[in-house]
Amino acid sequence: MRALSIAATGMAAQQTRVEVISNNLANMNTTGYNARRAEFADLHYQQVTRAGSINSATGAIVPAGVQLGLGVRPTAVTMEVAQGALGQTGGNLDLAIEGRGYIEVTLPSGSAAYTRDGALKRTGDGLLVTSDGHPVVPDITIPDDTRSISINPEGEIYAYFIDRTEPELLGQLTLVGFTNEKGLEALGSNLYSETGASGAPLVGFPGEDGLGFFRQGYLEDSSVDAVREITELIEAQRGYEMNAKVITAADQMMSATTQIR
């Protein structure tokens, strides 16, 4: 009886959906996090009678046929690219990206990674880094005697000093865009890396080529909608229960068949 294996694929699919929802809810306060969505597709079909075949009894063409589905399978866990709300922090090194784009950082291996988490820090040497200590690209060093920092929407960083009237331009931050952001590989710690699906990184200045702008003193909140996630969690739970009932019904039918024999 195929109903047992078919219902098992349905239960596995709903379990995957619940795992994705739980990860979304766990990251509802993660800076710059984009919610994920589980996607599914039906499995192969057993062609008992093919549509368009000729009926051997009458010679007529079968209009629909008999196609028995074999269940469901996960196809992707897609990142929903959406702008999170901007929360004011007041930190002079906190940067939110309003619009498209990622900040490029350098990993300890020397490879590039990308993030929308703009909670930047400075090292003891004044180097601008992420919360995990990854240097921001391009390298920008803040002098020790800096009184305050100003970062305009175009990413230009100005340092103010006690003994000077005019600020000093330390450098300009860039943003990186991708043809297919959903194709990025999540590395954890709010970091992504490019893949063949995402396309090559397109480096540019804020406000150019469709890239967004920086907002100093803000951080981007998670785009997770808790109400929506709870609703989908209930749907997944009900779907799991219904597939479990199919297994119970199939078991009872097999038990009845055994008793007849």
Backbone as CSV, one residue per row, in Angstrom:
resi,resn,N_x,N_y,N_z,CA_x,CA_y,CA_z,C_x,C_y,C_z
1,MET,0.847,-1.195,0.000,0.000,0.000,0.000,0.885,1.249,0.000
2,ARG,0.735,2.071,-1.071,1.586,3.246,-1.226,1.227,4.384,-0.266
3,ALA,0.037,4.339,0.325,-0.397,5.441,1.186,0.553,5.661,2.356
4,LEU,1.149,4.600,2.861,2.072,4.729,3.997,3.291,5.572,3.619
5,SER,3.921,5.224,2.506,5.124,5.956,2.097,4.790,7.371,1.646
6,ILE,3.628,7.551,1.015,3.218,8.885,0.564,2.994,9.798,1.766
7,ALA,2.262,9.302,2.763,2.015,10.100,3.960,3.307,10.389,4.707
8,ALA,4.259,9.440,4.657,5.553,9.662,5.323,6.298,10.830,4.683
9,THR,6.225,10.943,3.343,6.876,12.088,2.694,6.194,13.392,3.093
10,GLY,4.853,13.340,3.286,4.135,14.531,3.727,4.540,14.951,5.123
11,MET,4.717,13.984,6.022,5.145,14.305,7.384,6.560,14.877,7.386
12,ALA,7.440,14.305,6.563,8.812,14.822,6.476,8.829,16.243,5.928
13,ALA,7.947,16.526,4.960,7.874,17.867,4.388,7.410,18.874,5.429
14,GLN,6.395,18.521,6.204,5.904,19.438,7.238,6.941,19.623,8.338
15,GLN,7.722,18.591,8.623,8.793,18.728,9.608,9.844,19.717,9.121
16,THR,10.187,19.628,7.838,11.131,20.593,7.262,10.579,22.004,7.354
17,ARG,9.294,22.154,7.073,8.657,23.472,7.150,8.712,24.033,8.566
18,VAL,8.465,23.165,9.559,8.523,23.608,10.951,9.946,24.030,11.327
19,GLU,10.946,23.319,10.838,12.338,23.669,11.125,12.690,25.037,10.559
20,VAL,12.193,25.336,9.356,12.442,26.650,8.756,11.738,27.741,9.563
21,ILE,10.495,27.480,9.961,9.750,28.457,10.763,10.437,28.697,12.096
22,SER,10.919,27.630,12.733,11.578,27.783,14.031,12.851,28.606,13.901
23,ASN,13.573,28.447,12.792,14.774,29.254,12.580,14.413,30.716,12.378
24,ASN,13.303,30.978,11.666,12.851,32.356,11.491,12.505,32.999,12.830
25,LEU,11.760,32.272,13.654,11.360,32.823,14.947,12.558,33.010,15.864
26,ALA,13.540,32.104,15.778,14.735,32.243,16.598,15.533,33.490,16.223
27,ASN,15.392,33.929,14.962,16.152,35.088,14.484,15.289,36.328,14.314
28,MET,14.172,36.397,15.022,13.287,37.544,14.858,13.900,38.837,15.394
29,ASN,14.976,38.730,16.186,15.677,39.919,16.679,17.095,40.030,16.135
30,THR,17.421,39.224,15.116,18.755,39.257,14.522,18.859,40.402,13.527
31,THR,19.891,41.191,13.665,20.075,42.365,12.805,20.219,41.954,11.341
32,GLY,19.382,42.541,10.489,19.484,42.326,9.049,19.072,40.953,8.573
33,TYR,18.398,40.170,9.427,18.009,38.809,9.024,16.792,38.855,8.106
34,ASN,16.845,38.056,7.034,15.711,37.905,6.121,15.068,36.544,6.330
35,ALA,13.755,36.536,6.442,13.027,35.288,6.692,13.225,34.301,5.543
36,ARG,13.172,33.017,5.877,13.263,31.950,4.887,11.900,31.302,4.690
37,ARG,11.719,30.688,3.523,10.470,30.004,3.206,10.783,28.655,2.570
38,ALA,10.193,27.595,3.108,10.379,26.260,2.547,9.473,26.083,1.333
39,GLU,10.028,25.509,0.268,9.267,25.273,-0.952,9.296,23.785,-1.289
40,PHE,8.197,23.291,-1.845,8.050,21.860,-2.089,7.534,21.605,-3.505
41,ALA,7.729,20.376,-3.955,7.218,19.940,-5.261,6.754,18.502,-5.141
42,ASP,5.798,18.133,-5.998,5.316,16.751,-5.959,6.354,15.810,-6.562
43,LEU,6.329,14.565,-6.082,7.257,13.551,-6.577,6.783,12.983,-7.909
44,HIS,7.504,11.979,-8.412,7.130,11.345,-9.683,5.746,10.700,-9.588
45,TYR,5.157,10.498,-10.746,3.832,9.883,-10.816,3.932,8.516,-11.482
46,GLN,3.170,7.595,-10.945,3.080,6.278,-11.566,1.972,6.317,-12.608
47,GLN,2.349,6.077,-13.864,1.398,6.166,-14.976,0.702,4.818,-15.157
48,VAL,-0.434,4.675,-14.486,-1.198,3.438,-14.633,-1.820,3.381,-16.026
49,THR,-2.441,4.492,-16.415,-2.976,4.635,-17.772,-2.584,6.020,-18.271
50,ARG,-1.802,6.063,-19.306,-1.317,7.345,-19.797,-2.421,8.121,-20.523
51,ALA,-2.456,9.433,-20.263,-3.402,10.293,-20.973,-3.046,10.312,-22.457
52,GLY,-4.045,10.183,-23.311,-3.817,10.177,-24.758,-3.589,8.802,-25.339
53,SER,-3.509,7.787,-24.456,-3.344,6.429,-24.979,-4.682,5.914,-25.522
54,ILE,-4.634,4.842,-26.265,-5.841,4.298,-26.895,-6.431,3.202,-26.022
55,ASN,-7.711,3.317,-25.730,-8.423,2.307,-24.959,-8.531,1.029,-25.793
56,SER,-7.991,-0.057,-25.249,-7.966,-1.308,-26.017,-9.361,-1.872,-26.257
57,ALA,-10.310,-1.538,-25.398,-11.655,-2.096,-25.540,-12.450,-1.378,-26.620
58,THR,-12.382,-0.068,-26.644,-13.219,0.708,-27.575,-12.414,1.377,-28.682
59,GLY,-11.115,1.483,-28.504,-10.300,2.162,-29.499,-10.301,3.666,-29.371
60,ALA,-10.997,4.189,-28.365,-11.046,5.634,-28.153,-9.804,6.107,-27.407
61,ILE,-9.481,7.419,-27.584,-8.339,8.005,-26.886,-8.732,8.343,-25.450
62,VAL,-7.911,7.921,-24.509,-8.177,8.184,-23.090,-7.940,9.669,-22.809
63,PRO,-8.951,10.411,-22.338,-8.799,11.861,-22.171,-7.946,12.293,-20.981
64,ALA,-7.928,11.528,-19.909,-7.220,11.958,-18.704,-6.189,10.945,-18.230
65,GLY,-6.518,9.692,-18.247,-5.593,8.679,-17.780,-5.644,8.524,-16.271
66,VAL,-4.780,7.644,-15.769,-4.673,7.404,-14.322,-3.223,7.636,-13.920
67,GLN,-2.999,8.713,-13.164,-1.658,9.058,-12.695,-1.681,9.105,-11.167
68,LEU,-0.934,8.223,-10.533,-0.915,8.136,-9.082,0.349,8.805,-8.544
69,GLY,0.162,9.867,-7.758,1.299,10.568,-7.193,1.965,9.777,-6.089
70,LEU,3.266,10.006,-5.908,4.057,9.256,-4.928,4.511,10.117,-3.754
71,GLY,3.957,11.337,-3.620,4.293,12.131,-2.442,4.866,13.492,-2.775
72,VAL,5.622,14.034,-1.837,6.142,15.393,-1.928,7.615,15.401,-1.547
73,ARG,8.339,16.382,-2.034,9.755,16.524,-1.692,10.101,18.002,-1.552
74,PRO,11.058,18.352,-0.678,11.501,19.749,-0.579,12.363,20.117,-1.782
75,THR,12.155,21.306,-2.314,12.951,21.764,-3.456,13.915,22.887,-3.092
76,ALA,13.532,23.733,-2.133,14.403,24.860,-1.771,13.946,25.467,-0.455
77,VAL,14.882,26.108,0.206,14.573,26.990,1.328,15.035,28.378,0.890
78,THR,14.089,29.196,0.484,14.382,30.464,-0.177,14.428,31.611,0.816
79,MET,15.403,32.484,0.635,15.481,33.701,1.434,14.557,34.752,0.836
80,GLU,13.666,35.280,1.650,12.768,36.328,1.196,13.470,37.680,1.360
81,VAL,13.934,38.223,0.258,14.672,39.485,0.296,13.693,40.622,0.568
82,ALA,13.804,41.221,1.742,12.896,42.295,2.135,13.633,43.264,3.045
83,GLN,13.266,44.523,2.955,13.867,45.554,3.797,13.258,45.490,5.191
84,GLY,14.087,45.280,6.202,13.612,45.317,7.573,13.460,46.750,8.048
85,ALA,12.690,46.936,9.104,12.515,48.276,9.672,13.845,48.772,10.236
86,LEU,14.048,50.080,10.176,15.276,50.675,10.693,15.038,51.133,12.122
87,GLY,15.808,50.583,13.043,15.698,50.948,14.449,16.815,51.889,14.854
88,GLN,16.473,52.983,15.490,17.469,53.973,15.885,18.238,53.496,17.109
89,THR,19.568,53.573,17.041,20.435,53.180,18.145,21.239,54.349,18.696
90,GLY,21.539,55.313,17.839,22.349,56.450,18.246,23.839,56.201,18.197
91,GLY,24.265,54.967,17.915,25.688,54.666,17.831,26.307,55.270,16.586
92,ASN,27.450,55.924,16.737,28.051,56.592,15.577,28.690,55.623,14.591
93,LEU,28.852,54.351,14.973,29.363,53.344,14.051,28.299,52.318,13.668
94,ASP,27.055,52.589,14.059,25.940,51.735,13.638,25.417,52.232,12.300
95,LEU,25.373,51.315,11.314,24.957,51.684,9.966,23.866,50.739,9.470
96,ALA,22.777,51.309,9.027,21.726,50.534,8.366,21.787,50.831,6.873
97,ILE,21.497,49.816,6.079,21.449,49.978,4.627,19.995,50.147,4.229
98,GLU,19.666,51.299,3.696,18.301,51.562,3.235,18.258,51.315,1.737
99,GLY,17.743,50.140,1.366,17.734,49.751,-0.033,18.607,48.524,-0.251
100,ARG,18.974,48.289,-1.489,19.760,47.116,-1.864,21.223,47.286,-1.484
101,GLY,21.891,46.139,-1.291,23.322,46.176,-1.095,23.791,45.471,0.168
102,TYR,25.069,45.086,0.150,25.706,44.425,1.272,27.057,45.086,1.537
103,ILE,27.485,45.030,2.782,28.821,45.484,3.156,29.779,44.314,2.966
104,GLU,30.893,44.557,2.303,31.891,43.506,2.088,32.869,43.478,3.254
105,VAL,33.181,42.279,3.721,34.159,42.096,4.792,35.152,41.021,4.361
106,THR,36.289,40.983,5.057,37.325,39.994,4.770,37.389,38.978,5.901
107,LEU,37.237,37.703,5.559,37.294,36.634,6.549,38.747,36.304,6.895
108,PRO,38.990,35.608,8.009,40.377,35.238,8.368,41.085,34.437,7.281
109,SER,40.315,33.704,6.467,40.923,32.935,5.372,41.363,33.819,4.217
110,GLY,40.962,35.090,4.244,41.291,36.006,3.153,40.191,36.113,2.108
111,SER,39.184,35.266,2.195,38.078,35.318,1.244,37.088,36.405,1.635
112,ALA,36.251,36.791,0.688,35.280,37.856,0.917,33.952,37.277,1.392
113,ALA,33.280,38.035,2.249,31.930,37.709,2.685,31.128,39.000,2.697
114,TYR,29.815,38.861,2.829,28.943,40.028,2.685,27.877,40.006,3.783
115,THR,27.527,41.182,4.272,26.582,41.275,5.381,25.769,42.560,5.292
116,ARG,24.590,42.529,5.903,23.769,43.730,6.076,23.759,44.172,7.534
117,ASP,24.542,43.496,8.354,24.663,43.856,9.766,25.685,44.980,9.879
118,GLY,25.204,46.182,10.111,26.085,47.348,10.151,26.498,47.765,11.545
119,ALA,26.458,46.847,12.516,26.917,47.169,13.870,28.438,47.090,13.893
120,LEU,29.084,48.145,13.407,30.527,48.153,13.250,31.219,48.568,14.548
121,LYS,32.471,48.147,14.652,33.302,48.459,15.808,34.665,48.918,15.308
122,ARG,35.515,49.368,16.242,36.895,49.711,15.895,37.824,48.933,16.805
123,THR,38.911,48.453,16.229,39.886,47.689,16.996,40.788,48.638,17.776
124,GLY,41.732,48.053,18.533,42.692,48.871,19.268,43.570,49.698,18.355
125,ASP,43.719,49.245,17.110,44.497,49.993,16.121,43.632,50.963,15.331
126,GLY,42.332,51.020,15.645,41.448,51.952,14.953,40.822,51.406,13.694
127,LEU,41.075,50.120,13.362,40.541,49.547,12.132,39.055,49.291,12.295
128,LEU,38.288,49.597,11.249,36.838,49.415,11.261,36.526,47.956,10.955
129,VAL,35.806,47.272,11.893,35.510,45.843,11.752,34.064,45.584,12.140
130,THR,33.605,44.344,11.867,32.277,43.911,12.300,32.341,43.469,13.760
131,SER,31.215,43.062,14.306,31.174,42.608,15.700,32.027,41.367,15.916
132,ASP,32.236,40.565,14.865,33.077,39.371,14.966,34.529,39.655,14.624
133,GLY,34.861,40.920,14.369,36.246,41.292,14.114,36.696,41.187,12.676
134,HIS,35.754,41.028,11.731,36.143,40.944,10.321,36.314,42.361,9.754
135,PRO,37.468,42.669,9.158,37.702,44.020,8.616,36.730,44.356,7.487
136,VAL,36.264,45.590,7.490,35.378,46.080,6.441,36.210,46.451,5.215
137,VAL,35.663,46.189,4.042,36.313,46.556,2.770,35.617,47.783,2.200
138,PRO,36.378,48.843,1.845,37.825,48.988,1.960,38.262,49.253,3.400
139,ASP,39.541,48.969,3.692,40.074,49.181,5.039,40.008,50.662,5.398
140,ILE,39.447,50.941,6.567,39.360,52.315,7.061,39.840,52.329,8.506
141,THR,40.795,53.209,8.794,41.363,53.318,10.137,40.973,54.662,10.740
142,ILE,40.451,54.611,11.958,40.040,55.819,12.669,41.157,56.236,13.625
143,PRO,41.683,57.429,13.501,42.779,57.876,14.382,42.385,57.850,15.852
144,ASP,43.412,57.696,16.713,43.162,57.592,18.159,42.568,58.861,18.745
145,ASP,42.966,60.016,18.197,42.525,61.285,18.779,41.217,61.800,18.165
146,THR,40.464,60.893,17.512,39.190,61.294,16.913,38.161,61.601,18.000
147,ARG,37.531,62.755,17.879,36.510,63.147,18.860,35.159,62.538,18.523
148,SER,34.787,62.533,17.254,33.520,61.952,16.818,33.623,61.576,15.350
149,ILE,32.678,60.754,14.931,32.645,60.239,13.554,31.312,60.606,12.924
150,SER,31.361,61.017,11.662,30.146,61.298,10.903,30.199,60.507,9.600
151,ILE,29.118,59.791,9.304,29.033,58.997,8.078,27.797,59.443,7.312
152,ASN,27.990,59.968,6.112,26.858,60.459,5.339,26.204,59.313,4.562
153,PRO,25.045,59.549,3.948,24.346,58.473,3.227,25.164,57.829,2.111
154,GLU,26.132,58.567,1.554,26.971,58.022,0.486,28.131,57.193,1.016
155,GLY,28.222,57.026,2.340,29.261,56.194,2.923,30.573,56.904,3.212
156,GLU,30.636,58.206,3.030,31.860,58.944,3.332,32.002,59.113,4.842
157,ILE,33.174,58.744,5.370,33.417,58.780,6.807,34.310,59.984,7.128
158,TYR,33.804,60.858,7.978,34.543,62.052,8.398,34.869,61.948,9.886
159,ALA,36.094,62.324,10.225,36.542,62.335,11.619,36.678,63.775,12.098
160,TYR,36.187,64.036,13.290,36.296,65.357,13.901,37.306,65.294,15.046
161,PHE,38.132,66.333,15.145,39.184,66.383,16.157,39.007,67.614,17.037
162,ILE,39.561,67.547,18.237,39.425,68.650,19.186,40.147,69.894,18.703
163,ASP,41.336,69.728,18.116,42.168,70.871,17.741,41.961,71.320,16.301
164,ARG,40.905,70.818,15.627,40.658,71.214,14.241,39.203,71.632,14.079
165,THR,39.008,72.542,13.146,37.651,73.006,12.857,37.003,72.154,11.781
166,GLU,37.763,71.862,10.728,37.240,71.095,9.605,37.455,69.598,9.823
167,PRO,36.480,68.773,9.458,36.644,67.315,9.599,37.590,66.760,8.541
168,GLU,38.101,65.589,8.797,39.007,64.902,7.872,38.294,63.701,7.260
169,LEU,38.354,63.588,5.931,37.745,62.460,5.236,38.666,61.247,5.368
170,LEU,38.170,60.197,6.017,38.974,58.991,6.230,38.827,57.986,5.097
171,GLY,37.735,58.038,4.390,37.489,57.087,3.305,36.012,56.992,3.011
172,GLN,35.665,56.142,2.069,34.268,55.959,1.681,33.941,54.482,1.608
173,LEU,32.868,54.101,2.284,32.405,52.724,2.251,31.695,52.437,0.927
174,THR,31.836,51.226,0.464,31.150,50.797,-0.756,30.054,49.800,-0.402
175,LEU,29.192,49.535,-1.356,28.169,48.513,-1.225,28.322,47.512,-2.363
176,VAL,27.857,46.306,-2.126,27.967,45.240,-3.119,26.571,44.724,-3.442
177,GLY,26.261,44.643,-4.721,24.987,44.097,-5.160,25.178,42.779,-5.884
178,PHE,24.102,42.011,-6.002,24.130,40.724,-6.700,22.919,40.628,-7.617
179,THR,23.113,39.956,-8.734,22.013,39.762,-9.671,20.893,38.947,-9.040
180,ASN,21.270,37.917,-8.269,20.293,37.049,-7.598,20.688,36.908,-6.133
181,GLU,20.142,37.764,-5.286,20.489,37.718,-3.863,20.054,36.419,-3.212
182,LYS,18.988,35.809,-3.721,18.510,34.559,-3.137,19.486,33.411,-3.351
183,GLY,20.432,33.592,-4.268,21.425,32.554,-4.529,22.634,32.616,-3.627
184,LEU,22.694,33.581,-2.704,23.823,33.681,-1.782,23.818,32.521,-0.802
185,GLU,25.001,32.106,-0.390,25.127,31.032,0.599,25.271,31.636,1.984
186,ALA,24.379,31.251,2.895,24.439,31.757,4.267,25.544,31.046,5.029
187,LEU,26.427,31.823,5.656,27.551,31.267,6.398,27.332,31.296,7.901
188,GLY,26.240,31.942,8.347,26.056,32.180,9.771,26.724,33.482,10.169
189,SER,26.436,33.950,11.373,26.988,35.216,11.876,26.626,36.385,10.962
190,ASN,25.445,36.309,10.333,24.943,37.366,9.443,25.808,37.546,8.196
191,LEU,26.531,36.521,7.796,27.429,36.606,6.653,26.926,35.738,5.502
192,TYR,27.241,36.191,4.283,26.909,35.449,3.074,28.143,35.393,2.177
193,SER,28.170,34.387,1.317,29.230,34.300,0.312,28.586,34.104,-1.055
194,GLU,29.311,34.506,-2.069,28.778,34.384,-3.426,28.792,32.928,-3.887
195,THR,27.894,32.614,-4.787,27.838,31.295,-5.408,27.630,31.479,-6.905
196,GLY,27.618,30.381,-7.614,27.332,30.462,-9.033,25.922,30.938,-9.308
197,ALA,24.998,30.690,-8.347,23.608,31.112,-8.520,23.424,32.598,-8.250
198,SER,24.236,33.163,-7.361,24.068,34.580,-7.005,24.654,35.515,-8.059
199,GLY,25.617,35.026,-8.804,26.323,35.894,-9.737,27.500,36.566,-9.055
200,ALA,28.343,37.201,-9.829,29.519,37.868,-9.292,29.122,39.124,-8.524
201,PRO,29.885,39.488,-7.488,29.582,40.717,-6.736,29.786,41.959,-7.594
202,LEU,28.836,42.892,-7.492,28.895,44.138,-8.241,29.150,45.271,-7.251
203,VAL,30.380,45.733,-7.199,30.791,46.735,-6.218,30.492,48.133,-6.753
204,GLY,29.901,48.966,-5.899,29.607,50.337,-6.290,29.462,51.222,-5.070
205,PHE,29.243,52.495,-5.309,29.051,53.437,-4.222,27.563,53.568,-3.900
206,PRO,27.234,53.849,-2.655,25.822,54.000,-2.277,25.107,55.026,-3.149
207,GLY,23.885,54.678,-3.563,23.095,55.565,-4.407,23.335,55.390,-5.880
208,GLU,24.295,54.546,-6.266,24.596,54.329,-7.676,24.199,52.916,-8.090
209,ASP,23.794,52.758,-9.335,23.477,51.450,-9.922,22.441,50.682,-9.111
210,GLY,21.463,51.406,-8.566,20.387,50.761,-7.831,20.714,50.379,-6.409
211,LEU,21.905,50.728,-5.930,22.273,50.420,-4.548,21.640,51.420,-3.593
212,GLY,21.513,51.008,-2.317,20.870,51.849,-1.326,21.805,52.877,-0.717
213,PHE,21.375,53.428,0.404,22.147,54.437,1.127,22.383,53.963,2.561
214,PHE,23.380,54.566,3.202,23.647,54.296,4.608,22.859,55.256,5.486
215,ARG,22.483,54.765,6.672,21.844,55.596,7.682,22.619,55.423,8.984
216,GLN,23.380,56.448,9.347,24.176,56.377,10.566,23.275,56.449,11.796
217,GLY,23.636,55.666,12.817,22.865,55.661,14.050,21.644,54.776,14.010
218,TYR,21.550,53.922,12.980,20.428,52.992,12.834,20.953,51.584,12.547
219,LEU,20.145,50.581,12.860,20.406,49.205,12.466,19.132,48.625,11.858
220,GLU,19.302,47.752,10.886,18.147,47.133,10.229,17.621,45.971,11.064
221,ASP,16.353,46.017,11.399,15.730,44.939,12.161,15.483,43.724,11.270
222,SER,15.222,42.597,11.894,14.851,41.389,11.164,13.538,41.612,10.419
223,SER,13.410,40.989,9.255,12.176,41.120,8.468,11.151,40.042,8.820
224,VAL,11.400,39.270,9.872,10.480,38.193,10.267,9.184,38.784,10.809
225,ASP,8.062,38.309,10.277,6.739,38.684,10.764,6.270,37.572,11.707
226,ALA,6.288,37.846,13.014,5.990,36.808,14.002,4.573,36.261,13.841
227,VAL,3.604,37.120,13.540,2.224,36.667,13.383,2.112,35.695,12.210
228,ARG,2.753,36.049,11.114,2.720,35.167,9.941,3.397,33.833,10.238
229,GLU,4.512,33.861,10.951,5.228,32.632,11.245,4.405,31.715,12.150
230,ILE,3.730,32.292,13.148,2.896,31.485,14.036,1.739,30.868,13.254
231,THR,1.158,31.638,12.326,0.067,31.113,11.493,0.545,29.932,10.653
232,GLU,1.733,30.076,10.041,2.274,28.991,9.228,2.662,27.795,10.090
233,LEU,3.075,28.063,11.334,3.399,26.969,12.246,2.160,26.127,12.543
234,ILE,1.024,26.797,12.752,-0.227,26.080,12.999,-0.617,25.260,11.765
235,GLU,-0.467,25.858,10.567,-0.790,25.137,9.336,0.100,23.897,9.180
236,ALA,1.392,24.054,9.478,2.313,22.923,9.363,1.956,21.831,10.363
237,GLN,1.572,22.230,11.557,1.181,21.258,12.572,-0.052,20.475,12.133
238,ARG,-1.033,21.175,11.588,-2.243,20.502,11.118,-1.922,19.581,9.933
239,GLY,-1.059,20.027,9.046,-0.670,19.186,7.923,0.030,17.921,8.378
240,TYR,0.869,18.041,9.410,1.556,16.868,9.957,0.548,15.898,10.566
241,GLU,-0.426,16.455,11.305,-1.443,15.606,11.936,-2.273,14.870,10.895
242,MET,-2.639,15.544,9.801,-3.462,14.899,8.773,-2.701,13.778,8.071
243,ASN,-1.411,13.979,7.828,-0.612,12.911,7.228,-0.468,11.735,8.181
244,ALA,-0.365,12.035,9.482,-0.303,10.964,10.481,-1.606,10.163,10.495
245,LYS,-2.745,10.856,10.310,-4.027,10.164,10.265,-4.125,9.265,9.038
246,VAL,-3.514,9.692,7.927,-3.505,8.839,6.730,-2.757,7.547,7.025
247,ILE,-1.628,7.652,7.727,-0.864,6.450,8.079,-1.695,5.542,8.979
248,THR,-2.393,6.150,9.942,-3.253,5.354,10.824,-4.352,4.656,10.031
249,ALA,-4.999,5.376,9.119,-6.067,4.788,8.309,-5.533,3.665,7.429
250,ALA,-4.349,3.889,6.808,-3.764,2.850,5.957,-3.410,1.616,6.770
251,ASP,-2.944,1.824,7.990,-2.607,0.700,8.859,-3.851,-0.100,9.219
252,GLN,-4.941,0.603,9.498,-6.184,-0.081,9.818,-6.706,-0.880,8.624
253,MET,-6.565,-0.298,7.428,-6.998,-1.012,6.228,-6.157,-2.270,5.994
254,MET,-4.845,-2.175,6.208,-3.991,-3.342,6.059,-4.313,-4.389,7.118
255,SER,-4.649,-3.914,8.339,-5.011,-4.850,9.404,-6.308,-5.590,9.056
256,ALA,-7.279,-4.849,8.466,-8.522,-5.488,8.070,-8.288,-6.521,6.978
257,THR,-7.407,-6.195,6.038,-7.082,-7.129,4.951,-6.443,-8.388,5.512
258,THR,-5.563,-8.240,6.483,-4.902,-9.393,7.093,-5.897,-10.292,7.806
259,GLN,-6.869,-9.673,8.480,-7.863,-10.462,9.202,-8.754,-11.240,8.238
260,ILE,-9.034,-10.620,7.069,-9.851,-11.328,6.072,-9.118,-12.567,5.582
261,ARG,-7.823,-12.406,5.359,-7.036,-13.530,4.893,-6.941,-14.625,5.964
